[in-house]
Amino acid sequence: MVEEILTNTELEMTEAIENLEKRFLNIRAGRANPAMLDGVLVNYYGSDTPLKQLATISIPEARQLMIKPFDRSSINAIEKGIYEANIGLTPNNNGEVIILNIPALTEDTRREYVKQAKGYSEDCRIVLRNIRQDANKAIEKLEIPEDDIKAGTEDVQDLINKYNKVVDEKFKEKETELMTV
Protein backbone atom coordinates (compact mmCIF):
# COMPACT_ATOMS: atom_id res chain seq x y z
CA MET A 1 0.00 0.00 0.00
CA VAL A 2 2.75 2.46 0.95
CA GLU A 3 4.62 1.67 -2.29
CA GLU A 4 1.49 2.49 -4.29
CA ILE A 5 1.15 5.86 -2.52
CA LEU A 6 4.85 6.58 -3.12
CA THR A 7 4.54 5.71 -6.82
CA ASN A 8 1.53 8.00 -7.24
CA THR A 9 3.30 10.74 -5.29
CA GLU A 10 6.36 10.51 -7.54
CA LEU A 11 4.15 10.66 -10.64
CA GLU A 12 2.41 13.80 -9.36
CA MET A 13 5.76 15.40 -8.54
CA THR A 14 7.08 14.59 -12.02
CA GLU A 15 3.98 16.25 -13.51
CA ALA A 16 4.65 19.35 -11.38
CA ILE A 17 8.21 19.54 -12.77
CA GLU A 18 6.93 19.12 -16.34
CA ASN A 19 4.44 21.95 -15.74
CA LEU A 20 7.28 24.14 -14.45
CA GLU A 21 9.30 23.43 -17.61
CA LYS A 22 6.31 24.41 -19.78
CA ARG A 23 5.90 27.65 -17.85
CA PHE A 24 9.62 28.38 -18.25
CA LEU A 25 9.24 28.02 -22.03
CA ASN A 26 6.94 31.04 -22.04
CA ILE A 27 9.64 33.24 -20.51
CA ARG A 28 11.61 34.41 -23.49
CA ALA A 29 15.36 34.75 -23.39
CA GLY A 30 15.82 37.08 -26.35
CA ARG A 31 15.79 34.15 -28.75
CA ALA A 32 12.97 33.03 -31.00
CA ASN A 33 10.99 30.05 -29.77
CA PRO A 34 7.71 28.87 -31.35
CA ALA A 35 6.44 28.01 -27.85
CA MET A 36 6.14 31.77 -27.25
CA LEU A 37 3.02 31.67 -29.43
CA ASP A 38 1.33 28.72 -27.69
CA GLY A 39 -1.15 30.97 -25.90
CA VAL A 40 -2.17 32.91 -29.02
CA LEU A 41 -5.79 32.37 -30.05
CA VAL A 42 -7.10 33.65 -33.37
CA ASN A 43 -10.76 34.45 -34.08
CA TYR A 44 -11.09 32.33 -37.21
CA TYR A 45 -14.59 32.18 -38.73
CA GLY A 46 -16.20 33.02 -35.41
CA SER A 47 -14.33 30.62 -33.13
CA ASP A 48 -11.12 31.04 -31.16
CA THR A 49 -8.55 28.75 -32.72
CA PRO A 50 -4.96 28.15 -31.54
CA LEU A 51 -2.43 29.75 -33.89
CA LYS A 52 -0.63 26.41 -34.32
CA GLN A 53 -3.70 25.03 -36.11
CA LEU A 54 -3.82 27.90 -38.63
CA ALA A 55 -0.19 28.28 -39.66
CA THR A 56 3.32 26.88 -39.65
CA ILE A 57 5.75 28.66 -37.36
CA SER A 58 9.43 28.65 -38.24
CA ILE A 59 12.62 30.37 -37.11
CA PRO A 60 14.47 31.91 -40.08
CA GLU A 61 16.93 33.74 -37.80
CA ALA A 62 17.89 33.51 -34.12
CA ARG A 63 15.65 36.44 -33.12
CA GLN A 64 12.85 36.11 -35.64
CA LEU A 65 9.71 34.01 -36.01
CA MET A 66 7.96 33.50 -39.32
CA ILE A 67 4.29 32.55 -39.41
CA LYS A 68 2.98 31.18 -42.70
CA PRO A 69 -0.82 30.77 -42.62
CA PHE A 70 -2.41 27.84 -44.41
CA ASP A 71 -5.15 30.24 -45.56
CA ARG A 72 -3.83 33.65 -46.70
CA SER A 73 -7.15 35.33 -45.92
CA SER A 74 -6.51 34.68 -42.21
CA ILE A 75 -3.41 36.93 -42.02
CA ASN A 76 -5.29 39.90 -40.55
CA ALA A 77 -7.04 37.70 -37.99
CA ILE A 78 -3.68 36.18 -36.98
CA GLU A 79 -2.14 39.64 -36.59
CA LYS A 80 -5.07 40.71 -34.43
CA GLY A 81 -4.72 37.54 -32.33
CA ILE A 82 -1.02 38.28 -31.73
CA TYR A 83 -1.82 41.85 -30.65
CA GLU A 84 -4.58 40.65 -28.31
CA ALA A 85 -2.35 37.95 -26.78
CA ASN A 86 -0.20 40.79 -25.44
CA ILE A 87 3.09 38.91 -25.77
CA GLY A 88 5.08 42.07 -26.43
CA LEU A 89 5.77 41.41 -30.11
CA THR A 90 4.66 43.44 -33.11
CA PRO A 91 3.69 41.46 -36.22
CA ASN A 92 4.77 42.61 -39.70
CA ASN A 93 3.16 41.02 -42.74
CA ASN A 94 4.05 41.08 -46.41
CA GLY A 95 0.80 39.58 -47.65
CA GLU A 96 1.99 35.98 -47.45
CA VAL A 97 3.80 35.58 -44.13
CA ILE A 98 3.94 37.36 -40.77
CA ILE A 99 7.34 38.16 -39.32
CA LEU A 100 7.83 38.67 -35.58
CA ASN A 101 11.13 40.28 -34.56
CA ILE A 102 12.16 39.47 -31.01
CA PRO A 103 13.88 42.52 -29.50
CA ALA A 104 17.11 42.14 -27.56
CA LEU A 105 16.50 42.09 -23.82
CA THR A 106 17.67 44.93 -21.61
CA GLU A 107 19.28 44.25 -18.23
CA ASP A 108 16.09 45.35 -16.41
CA THR A 109 13.93 43.11 -18.56
CA ARG A 110 16.25 40.17 -17.89
CA ARG A 111 15.98 40.79 -14.15
CA GLU A 112 12.16 40.92 -14.41
CA TYR A 113 12.14 37.60 -16.26
CA VAL A 114 14.38 36.06 -13.60
CA LYS A 115 11.88 37.26 -10.94
CA GLN A 116 9.07 35.70 -12.95
CA ALA A 117 11.00 32.41 -13.22
CA LYS A 118 11.66 32.51 -9.47
CA GLY A 119 7.92 32.94 -8.87
CA TYR A 120 7.17 29.92 -11.08
CA SER A 121 9.75 27.91 -9.14
CA GLU A 122 8.15 28.88 -5.84
CA ASP A 123 4.70 27.94 -7.19
CA CYS A 124 6.12 24.53 -8.11
CA ARG A 125 7.58 24.09 -4.61
CA ILE A 126 4.14 24.87 -3.13
CA VAL A 127 2.58 22.23 -5.37
CA LEU A 128 5.25 19.73 -4.27
CA ARG A 129 4.59 20.50 -0.59
CA ASN A 130 0.84 19.97 -1.12
CA ILE A 131 1.56 16.63 -2.82
CA ARG A 132 3.76 15.65 0.15
CA GLN A 133 1.03 16.62 2.60
CA ASP A 134 -1.57 14.55 0.72
CA ALA A 135 0.77 11.54 0.59
CA ASN A 136 1.55 11.77 4.31
CA LYS A 137 -2.17 11.93 5.13
CA ALA A 138 -2.84 8.90 2.93
CA ILE A 139 -0.03 6.94 4.63
CA GLU A 140 -1.27 7.88 8.11
CA LYS A 141 -4.78 6.66 7.23
CA LEU A 142 -3.46 3.18 6.44
CA GLU A 143 -3.92 0.57 9.14
CA ILE A 144 -0.28 -0.49 9.35
CA PRO A 145 2.32 -0.51 12.14
CA GLU A 146 3.59 2.87 13.30
CA ASP A 147 7.16 2.05 12.17
CA ASP A 148 5.91 1.50 8.62
CA ILE A 149 4.04 4.81 8.73
CA LYS A 150 7.19 6.57 9.89
CA ALA A 151 9.27 4.87 7.17
CA GLY A 152 6.66 5.84 4.56
CA THR A 153 6.64 9.52 5.57
CA GLU A 154 10.46 9.51 5.50
CA ASP A 155 10.35 8.11 1.95
CA VAL A 156 7.92 10.89 0.97
CA GLN A 157 10.33 13.44 2.48
CA ASP A 158 13.19 11.92 0.46
CA LEU A 159 11.06 12.33 -2.67
CA ILE A 160 10.29 15.99 -1.99
CA ASN A 161 13.97 16.70 -1.27
CA LYS A 162 14.88 15.11 -4.61
CA TYR A 163 12.28 17.11 -6.53
CA ASN A 164 13.12 20.38 -4.76
CA LYS A 165 16.69 19.91 -6.00
CA VAL A 166 15.31 19.42 -9.52
CA VAL A 167 13.34 22.69 -9.20
CA ASP A 168 16.51 24.48 -8.05
CA GLU A 169 18.49 23.07 -11.00
CA LYS A 170 15.79 24.05 -13.51
CA PHE A 171 15.63 27.57 -12.06
CA LYS A 172 19.42 27.98 -12.19
CA GLU A 173 19.43 26.81 -15.83
CA LYS A 174 16.72 29.32 -16.73
CA GLU A 175 18.41 32.10 -14.79
CA THR A 176 21.69 31.44 -16.61
CA GLU A 177 19.86 31.38 -19.95
CA LEU A 178 18.11 34.68 -19.19
CA MET A 179 21.16 36.53 -17.90
CA THR A 180 23.44 35.42 -20.75
CA VAL A 181 23.74 38.25 -23.26
MIDOSE-1310 file (N, C-alpha, C; in nm, 2 decimals, decimal comma, always signed):
residues 181
mvee	+0,08/-0,12/+0,00/+0,00/+0,00/+0,00/+0,09/+0,13/+0,00; +0,19/+0,13/+0,09/+0,28/+0,25/+0,09/+0,35/+0,27/-0,04; +0,39/+0,16/-0,10/+0,46/+0,17/-0,23/+0,37/+0,23/-0,34; +0,24/+0,19/-0,33/+0,15/+0,25/-0,43/+0,13/+0,40/-0,41
iltn	+0,13/+0,44/-0,28/+0,11/+0,59/-0,25/+0,24/+0,66/-0,30; +0,36/+0,60/-0,27/+0,49/+0,66/-0,31/+0,50/+0,67/-0,46; +0,45/+0,57/-0,54/+0,45/+0,57/-0,68/+0,37/+0,68/-0,74; +0,24/+0,69/-0,68/+0,15/+0,80/-0,72/+0,21/+0,94/-0,69
tele	+0,27/+0,95/-0,57/+0,33/+1,07/-0,53/+0,44/+1,12/-0,63; +0,53/+1,02/-0,66/+0,64/+1,05/-0,75/+0,58/+1,09/-0,89; +0,48/+1,03/-0,94/+0,42/+1,07/-1,06/+0,36/+1,21/-1,06; +0,29/+1,24/-0,95/+0,24/+1,38/-0,94/+0,35/+1,48/-0,93
mtea	+0,46/+1,45/-0,86/+0,58/+1,54/-0,85/+0,64/+1,56/-0,99; +0,65/+1,45/-1,07/+0,71/+1,46/-1,20/+0,62/+1,55/-1,29; +0,49/+1,54/-1,28/+0,40/+1,63/-1,35/+0,42/+1,77/-1,31; +0,44/+1,80/-1,18/+0,46/+1,93/-1,14/+0,59/+1,99/-1,20
ienl	+0,70/+1,91/-1,21/+0,82/+1,95/-1,28/+0,80/+1,98/-1,43; +0,72/+1,89/-1,49/+0,69/+1,91/-1,63/+0,62/+2,04/-1,66; +0,52/+2,07/-1,57/+0,44/+2,19/-1,57/+0,54/+2,32/-1,56; +0,63/+2,31/-1,46/+0,73/+2,41/-1,44/+0,81/+2,44/-1,57
ekrf	+0,85/+2,33/-1,64/+0,93/+2,34/-1,76/+0,85/+2,41/-1,87; +0,72/+2,38/-1,88/+0,63/+2,44/-1,98/+0,62/+2,59/-1,95; +0,60/+2,62/-1,82/+0,59/+2,77/-1,78/+0,72/+2,84/-1,81; +0,83/+2,77/-1,79/+0,96/+2,84/-1,82/+0,98/+2,87/-1,97
lnir	+0,92/+2,78/-2,06/+0,92/+2,80/-2,20/+0,86/+2,94/-2,24; +0,76/+2,98/-2,17/+0,69/+3,10/-2,20/+0,77/+3,23/-2,16; +0,88/+3,21/-2,09/+0,96/+3,32/-2,05/+1,07/+3,33/-2,16; +1,07/+3,44/-2,24/+1,16/+3,44/-2,35/+1,30/+3,49/-2,30
agra	+1,40/+3,44/-2,37/+1,54/+3,47/-2,34/+1,60/+3,55/-2,45; +1,52/+3,63/-2,53/+1,58/+3,71/-2,64/+1,60/+3,63/-2,76; +1,57/+3,50/-2,76/+1,58/+3,41/-2,88/+1,44/+3,37/-2,92; +1,43/+3,35/-3,05/+1,30/+3,30/-3,10/+1,27/+3,16/-3,06
npam	+1,14/+3,14/-3,02/+1,10/+3,00/-2,98/+0,95/+2,99/-3,01; +0,91/+2,90/-3,10/+0,77/+2,89/-3,14/+0,68/+2,87/-3,02; +0,73/+2,82/-2,90/+0,64/+2,80/-2,79/+0,59/+2,93/-2,73; +0,66/+3,05/-2,77/+0,61/+3,18/-2,73/+0,47/+3,21/-2,77
ldgv	+0,43/+3,14/-2,88/+0,30/+3,17/-2,94/+0,20/+3,06/-2,90; +0,23/+2,98/-2,81/+0,13/+2,87/-2,77/+0,00/+2,93/-2,72; +0,01/+3,04/-2,65/-0,11/+3,10/-2,59/-0,19/+3,19/-2,68; -0,15/+3,20/-2,81/-0,22/+3,29/-2,90/-0,34/+3,22/-2,96
lvny	-0,46/+3,29/-2,94/-0,58/+3,24/-3,00/-0,62/+3,34/-3,11; -0,67/+3,28/-3,22/-0,71/+3,36/-3,34/-0,86/+3,34/-3,36; -0,93/+3,45/-3,38/-1,08/+3,44/-3,41/-1,09/+3,41/-3,56; -1,11/+3,28/-3,58/-1,11/+3,23/-3,72/-1,25/+3,18/-3,75
ygsd	-1,32/+3,25/-3,84/-1,46/+3,22/-3,87/-1,55/+3,20/-3,75; -1,53/+3,30/-3,66/-1,62/+3,30/-3,54/-1,58/+3,22/-3,42; -1,47/+3,14/-3,43/-1,43/+3,06/-3,31/-1,28/+3,09/-3,28; -1,25/+3,08/-3,16/-1,11/+3,10/-3,12/-1,04/+2,98/-3,14
tplk	-0,93/+2,99/-3,23/-0,86/+2,87/-3,27/-0,71/+2,90/-3,24; -0,64/+2,80/-3,18/-0,50/+2,82/-3,15/-0,42/+2,84/-3,28; -0,32/+2,93/-3,27/-0,24/+2,98/-3,39/-0,18/+2,86/-3,46; -0,13/+2,76/-3,38/-0,06/+2,64/-3,43/-0,15/+2,57/-3,53
qlat	-0,28/+2,57/-3,52/-0,37/+2,50/-3,61/-0,39/+2,58/-3,74; -0,35/+2,71/-3,75/-0,38/+2,79/-3,86/-0,26/+2,82/-3,95; -0,14/+2,79/-3,89/-0,02/+2,83/-3,97/+0,10/+2,74/-3,92; +0,20/+2,75/-4,01/+0,33/+2,69/-3,96/+0,42/+2,80/-3,91
isip	+0,49/+2,77/-3,80/+0,58/+2,87/-3,74/+0,72/+2,82/-3,75; +0,80/+2,90/-3,81/+0,94/+2,86/-3,82/+1,03/+2,97/-3,77; +1,16/+2,94/-3,76/+1,26/+3,04/-3,71/+1,37/+3,06/-3,82; +1,35/+3,16/-3,90/+1,45/+3,19/-4,01/+1,58/+3,25/-3,95
earq	+1,57/+3,32/-3,84/+1,69/+3,37/-3,78/+1,68/+3,36/-3,63; +1,79/+3,38/-3,56/+1,79/+3,35/-3,41/+1,69/+3,43/-3,34; +1,66/+3,56/-3,38/+1,56/+3,64/-3,31/+1,45/+3,68/-3,40; +1,40/+3,58/-3,47/+1,28/+3,61/-3,56/+1,20/+3,49/-3,58
lmik	+1,07/+3,51/-3,58/+0,97/+3,40/-3,60/+0,90/+3,43/-3,73; +0,87/+3,33/-3,81/+0,80/+3,35/-3,93/+0,67/+3,26/-3,92; +0,56/+3,33/-3,95/+0,43/+3,25/-3,94/+0,37/+3,25/-4,08; +0,35/+3,13/-4,14/+0,30/+3,12/-4,27/+0,16/+3,05/-4,26
pfdr	+0,05/+3,13/-4,28/-0,08/+3,08/-4,26/-0,11/+2,98/-4,37; -0,20/+2,88/-4,34/-0,24/+2,78/-4,44/-0,34/+2,85/-4,53; -0,42/+2,95/-4,48/-0,52/+3,02/-4,56/-0,47/+3,17/-4,55; -0,43/+3,23/-4,67/-0,38/+3,36/-4,67/-0,48/+3,47/-4,62
ssin	-0,61/+3,44/-4,63/-0,71/+3,53/-4,59/-0,72/+3,55/-4,44; -0,65/+3,46/-4,37/-0,65/+3,47/-4,22/-0,54/+3,55/-4,16; -0,46/+3,61/-4,25/-0,34/+3,69/-4,20/-0,38/+3,80/-4,11; -0,49/+3,88/-4,14/-0,53/+3,99/-4,05/-0,58/+3,94/-3,92
aiek	-0,65/+3,83/-3,92/-0,70/+3,77/-3,80/-0,59/+3,72/-3,71; -0,48/+3,66/-3,77/-0,37/+3,62/-3,70/-0,30/+3,74/-3,64; -0,28/+3,84/-3,71/-0,21/+3,96/-3,66/-0,29/+4,02/-3,54; -0,42/+4,02/-3,55/-0,51/+4,07/-3,44/-0,49/+3,98/-3,32
giye	-0,49/+3,85/-3,34/-0,47/+3,75/-3,23/-0,34/+3,77/-3,16; -0,23/+3,80/-3,23/-0,10/+3,83/-3,17/-0,11/+3,96/-3,09; -0,17/+4,06/-3,14/-0,18/+4,19/-3,07/-0,26/+4,16/-2,94; -0,37/+4,09/-2,95/-0,46/+4,07/-2,83/-0,39/+3,97/-2,73
anig	-0,30/+3,89/-2,77/-0,23/+3,80/-2,68/-0,14/+3,87/-2,59; -0,10/+3,99/-2,63/-0,02/+4,08/-2,54/+0,11/+4,01/-2,50; +0,18/+3,96/-2,60/+0,31/+3,89/-2,58/+0,43/+3,98/-2,60; +0,40/+4,11/-2,63/+0,51/+4,21/-2,64/+0,58/+4,20/-2,78
ltpn	+0,52/+4,15/-2,88/+0,58/+4,14/-3,01/+0,48/+4,21/-3,11; +0,54/+4,28/-3,21/+0,47/+4,34/-3,31/+0,48/+4,27/-3,44; +0,36/+4,22/-3,50/+0,37/+4,15/-3,62/+0,38/+4,24/-3,74; +0,46/+4,19/-3,84/+0,48/+4,26/-3,97/+0,44/+4,16/-4,08
nnge	+0,35/+4,20/-4,17/+0,32/+4,10/-4,27/+0,35/+4,16/-4,41; +0,38/+4,07/-4,50/+0,41/+4,11/-4,64/+0,30/+4,05/-4,74; +0,19/+4,01/-4,68/+0,08/+3,96/-4,76/+0,08/+3,81/-4,77; +0,19/+3,74/-4,74/+0,20/+3,60/-4,75/+0,24/+3,54/-4,61
viil	+0,33/+3,61/-4,54/+0,38/+3,56/-4,41/+0,38/+3,67/-4,31; +0,38/+3,64/-4,18/+0,39/+3,74/-4,08/+0,53/+3,71/-4,01; +0,60/+3,82/-4,00/+0,73/+3,82/-3,93/+0,72/+3,88/-3,79; +0,78/+3,81/-3,69/+0,78/+3,87/-3,56/+0,93/+3,88/-3,52
nipa	+0,98/+4,00/-3,50/+1,11/+4,03/-3,46/+1,12/+4,03/-3,30; +1,20/+3,95/-3,25/+1,22/+3,95/-3,10/+1,32/+4,05/-3,06; +1,29/+4,15/-2,99/+1,39/+4,25/-2,95/+1,49/+4,20/-2,85; +1,61/+4,25/-2,85/+1,71/+4,21/-2,76/+1,66/+4,26/-2,62
lted	+1,70/+4,18/-2,52/+1,65/+4,21/-2,38/+1,74/+4,31/-2,31; +1,69/+4,40/-2,24/+1,77/+4,49/-2,16/+1,80/+4,42/-2,03; +1,89/+4,48/-1,95/+1,93/+4,42/-1,82/+1,81/+4,42/-1,73; +1,73/+4,53/-1,73/+1,61/+4,54/-1,64/+1,51/+4,43/-1,68
trre	+1,49/+4,41/-1,81/+1,39/+4,31/-1,86/+1,44/+4,17/-1,82; +1,57/+4,15/-1,83/+1,62/+4,02/-1,79/+1,60/+3,99/-1,64; +1,62/+4,09/-1,56/+1,60/+4,08/-1,42/+1,45/+4,05/-1,39; +1,36/+4,12/-1,46/+1,22/+4,09/-1,44/+1,18/+3,95/-1,48
yvkq	+1,24/+3,90/-1,59/+1,21/+3,76/-1,63/+1,27/+3,66/-1,52; +1,38/+3,69/-1,46/+1,44/+3,61/-1,36/+1,34/+3,60/-1,24; +1,29/+3,72/-1,20/+1,19/+3,73/-1,09/+1,07/+3,64/-1,13; +1,02/+3,65/-1,25/+0,91/+3,57/-1,30/+0,94/+3,42/-1,28
akgy	+1,06/+3,38/-1,33/+1,10/+3,24/-1,32/+1,11/+3,20/-1,18; +1,16/+3,28/-1,09/+1,17/+3,25/-0,95/+1,03/+3,23/-0,89; +0,93/+3,31/-0,93/+0,79/+3,29/-0,89/+0,73/+3,16/-0,93; +0,76/+3,12/-1,06/+0,72/+2,99/-1,11/+0,78/+2,88/-1,03
sedc	+0,91/+2,89/-0,99/+0,98/+2,79/-0,91/+0,91/+2,78/-0,78; +0,88/+2,89/-0,72/+0,81/+2,89/-0,58/+0,68/+2,83/-0,59; +0,60/+2,86/-0,70/+0,47/+2,79/-0,72/+0,49/+2,64/-0,73; +0,59/+2,60/-0,80/+0,61/+2,45/-0,81/+0,64/+2,39/-0,67
rivl	+0,72/+2,46/-0,59/+0,76/+2,41/-0,46/+0,63/+2,40/-0,37; +0,54/+2,49/-0,39/+0,41/+2,49/-0,31/+0,33/+2,36/-0,36; +0,33/+2,34/-0,49/+0,26/+2,22/-0,54/+0,32/+2,10/-0,48; +0,46/+2,09/-0,48/+0,53/+1,97/-0,43/+0,49/+1,95/-0,28
rnir	+0,49/+2,06/-0,20/+0,46/+2,05/-0,06/+0,32/+2,00/-0,04; +0,22/+2,05/-0,12/+0,08/+2,00/-0,11/+0,08/+1,85/-0,15; +0,15/+1,81/-0,25/+0,16/+1,66/-0,28/+0,21/+1,58/-0,16; +0,32/+1,63/-0,10/+0,38/+1,56/+0,02/+0,27/+1,55/+0,13
qdan	+0,20/+1,66/+0,15/+0,10/+1,66/+0,26/-0,01/+1,56/+0,23; -0,05/+1,55/+0,11/-0,16/+1,45/+0,07/-0,11/+1,31/+0,09; +0,02/+1,29/+0,05/+0,08/+1,15/+0,06/+0,09/+1,11/+0,21; +0,14/+1,21/+0,29/+0,16/+1,18/+0,43/+0,02/+1,15/+0,50
kaie	-0,08/+1,22/+0,46/-0,22/+1,19/+0,51/-0,26/+1,05/+0,47; -0,24/+1,02/+0,34/-0,28/+0,89/+0,29/-0,21/+0,78/+0,36; -0,08/+0,80/+0,39/+0,00/+0,69/+0,46/-0,05/+0,68/+0,61; -0,08/+0,79/+0,67/-0,13/+0,79/+0,81/-0,26/+0,72/+0,82
klei	-0,35/+0,73/+0,72/-0,48/+0,67/+0,72/-0,47/+0,51/+0,71; -0,36/+0,46/+0,66/-0,35/+0,32/+0,64/-0,34/+0,25/+0,78; -0,40/+0,13/+0,79/-0,39/+0,06/+0,91/-0,27/-0,04/+0,91; -0,15/+0,03/+0,94/-0,03/-0,05/+0,93/+0,05/-0,01/+1,06
pedd	+0,15/-0,09/+1,09/+0,23/-0,05/+1,21/+0,29/+0,09/+1,21; +0,31/+0,15/+1,32/+0,36/+0,29/+1,33/+0,50/+0,30/+1,27; +0,58/+0,20/+1,28/+0,72/+0,20/+1,22/+0,71/+0,22/+1,07; +0,61/+0,14/+1,01/+0,59/+0,15/+0,86/+0,54/+0,29/+0,82
ikag	+0,45/+0,35/+0,90/+0,40/+0,48/+0,87/+0,52/+0,58/+0,87; +0,60/+0,57/+0,98/+0,72/+0,66/+0,99/+0,81/+0,64/+0,87; +0,84/+0,51/+0,83/+0,93/+0,49/+0,72/+0,87/+0,54/+0,59; +0,73/+0,53/+0,57/+0,67/+0,58/+0,46/+0,68/+0,74/+0,45
tedv	+0,66/+0,80/+0,56/+0,66/+0,95/+0,56/+0,81/+1,00/+0,53; +0,91/+0,92/+0,58/+1,05/+0,95/+0,55/+1,07/+0,94/+0,40; +1,02/+0,83/+0,34/+1,03/+0,81/+0,20/+0,97/+0,93/+0,12; +0,86/+0,97/+0,16/+0,79/+1,09/+0,10/+0,88/+1,21/+0,11
qdli	+0,94/+1,23/+0,23/+1,03/+1,34/+0,25/+1,16/+1,33/+0,16; +1,21/+1,21/+0,14/+1,32/+1,19/+0,05/+1,28/+1,23/-0,10; +1,16/+1,20/-0,13/+1,11/+1,23/-0,27/+1,10/+1,38/-0,28; +1,04/+1,45/-0,18/+1,03/+1,60/-0,20/+1,17/+1,67/-0,20
nkyn	+1,26/+1,61/-0,12/+1,40/+1,67/-0,13/+1,46/+1,65/-0,27; +1,44/+1,54/-0,33/+1,49/+1,51/-0,46/+1,43/+1,61/-0,56; +1,30/+1,63/-0,56/+1,23/+1,71/-0,65/+1,25/+1,86/-0,63; +1,27/+1,90/-0,50/+1,31/+2,04/-0,48/+1,45/+2,07/-0,54
kvvd	+1,54/+1,97/-0,54/+1,67/+1,99/-0,60/+1,65/+2,01/-0,75; +1,56/+1,93/-0,81/+1,53/+1,94/-0,95/+1,48/+2,08/-0,98; +1,39/+2,13/-0,90/+1,33/+2,27/-0,92/+1,45/+2,37/-0,91; +1,54/+2,36/-0,82/+1,65/+2,45/-0,81/+1,74/+2,44/-0,93
ekfk	+1,76/+2,32/-0,98/+1,85/+2,31/-1,10/+1,78/+2,37/-1,22; +1,65/+2,35/-1,24/+1,58/+2,41/-1,35/+1,58/+2,56/-1,34; +1,56/+2,61/-1,22/+1,56/+2,76/-1,21/+1,70/+2,81/-1,24; +1,81/+2,75/-1,19/+1,94/+2,80/-1,22/+1,97/+2,80/-1,37
eket	+1,93/+2,69/-1,44/+1,94/+2,68/-1,58/+1,87/+2,80/-1,65; +1,75/+2,82/-1,61/+1,67/+2,93/-1,67/+1,73/+3,07/-1,64; +1,78/+3,08/-1,52/+1,84/+3,21/-1,48/+1,97/+3,24/-1,56; +2,05/+3,13/-1,58/+2,17/+3,14/-1,66/+2,13/+3,18/-1,81
elmt	+2,03/+3,11/-1,86/+1,99/+3,14/-1,99/+1,94/+3,28/-2,01; +1,86/+3,33/-1,91/+1,81/+3,47/-1,92/+1,92/+3,57/-1,90; +2,02/+3,55/-1,82/+2,12/+3,65/-1,79/+2,23/+3,65/-1,89; +2,24/+3,55/-1,98/+2,34/+3,54/-2,08/+2,31/+3,64/-2,19
v	+2,40/+3,73/-2,22/+2,37/+3,83/-2,33/+2,41/+3,77/-2,46
